[in-house]
Amino acid sequence: MWVRDDTHWVRRWRPAELFASPLANVTVWSSTCGAESGISDKSVIFGRRAAPEVLTLFTAYMRGSVRRAGPNAEAFLQGAARRRGITRQLRLQLSGLPAVPAMLMDLGSNNSSNVTLCIIARYWCWGSLAA
């Protein structure tokens, strides 16, 4: 699993259902929100066999052994994973991967502090967080 440092978990996550699948070993899961063109680079979960193929992409890219594919990070991840044999890529709703990009912002002025959590609406997928 990789999670960006700006990730905010909106509830407890229980991945047991994901890994119960017989094909979990070769699967890559990512968020549906904001990943229309590939694998979201916000939070990515992968099975044991898919992990080394996904986790070494940055090094492979820097060494020139993986070519850039597509207009953004999501398309690159999807194309590179497919070329490395990881063809099982599933997208999860917020209920399946309850994490969104967010940041703490100090909205105070002068010496007052008014820290609030700012969640980027594009990645929230309103209404998809089931109880």
N, C-alpha and C positions, 0 to 999 in steps of 0.2 A: 504494500500500500504506500502510496505517496500522497501527501497532503501539503498544499501550499501554506506558507506561514500566515496568510491572511484568512484562513478558514475559521468559521465559527460554527460549532455544532449546536443545532437548535433543539436537539433532544438526544437521549441515549440511543446508541446504535448497536444493534444485535445482528451481526453478519452470519449467524449460523445457517439461516435459510439459503444464503448465496452459496456457501461452501458445501451444502448437502447435495447439490446437483452432481451427477456423475461426470459432467464435463467441466466442473469448476476448475480443475487443474489447468485447463488451457483457455480460460476465459479472462477477458478484461472487462471490468465494469467501470462506468463513469456516469456522471450526472447528465440528465437530459437537458437541463437548462443551460443555454448559452453554448451548446455544442452541436449546432445544426449541421456543421460540416465535418464532423469527425469525433474523435475521443476528447472529451473535456480534459484540459490540463489542470483543473482546479483540485479535484480529488479523484484518484484512480486506485482501484482495487484490482488485484490480479491473482490468478491461481499460481500454484507452485511452478508449473512448467512455463507459464507465460511470464513470470517475474523476471528471469534473467534477460529475456528478449526485450522487455520494456525498460527495465532499469539501466540497461547499458546503451540506450539510444543516444544520450547526450555525448558520451565518449565516442561512440561510433560516428556521430555527426561531426564532432570536432576533428576526428582523424580522417574524415573524408570518405569513410566506407559506407555511409548512408547518405543518399542524395536528398535534397529538399524536395518535398512534394506538397503542392497546394499553397494556398495564399496565407495560411495562418498555422499556429501551433497545433490546433485540433486536427487539421487535415494532414499535417506532417506526422503526428502520432498515429493516426489511423493508417496511412499509407505505409509507413515504416513497419508497423506491427504486422500488417498483412504480408509484406514482403519477407518478413521473418517467420512466417507460418502461423501467426496468431490471427485466425480468421473469425473466432468467436468473440464478438465485441457487443456487449449489451449496455443499454442505457437505463439508468435507474431514475425514477421519479424522486422527488424530495423525501417521500415516505420511505424509500429504500436506501437512500444515502442522505441522511438529514444534515448536510453540511452546505454552507453558503459562504462566498467571499464577503468579508466584512472588515471594518476597521474601527478602532476607538478614535473618537474625535473630541477635542476639547472645544466646546462652543462658548466657553467663558470669555469674559473680557477683563482686561487688566489683571487684577489679582484673584478674581473669582474663578472657580473651576466648575465647569458643567460638562463632565465627560459623558458621552453617549455612544452607543453602538450604532454604526452606520452600515446597514446591509444594502448591497447593490441590488436594486429591484429586478434587474434583468435576470439575475440568477436565482431569484426567490421562487419562481413558479407558483404564484399565489394559488392557494386552494389544493395543492397536491400533497400537503402534509397531513396524512390521516392519523388519527389518534392511536 
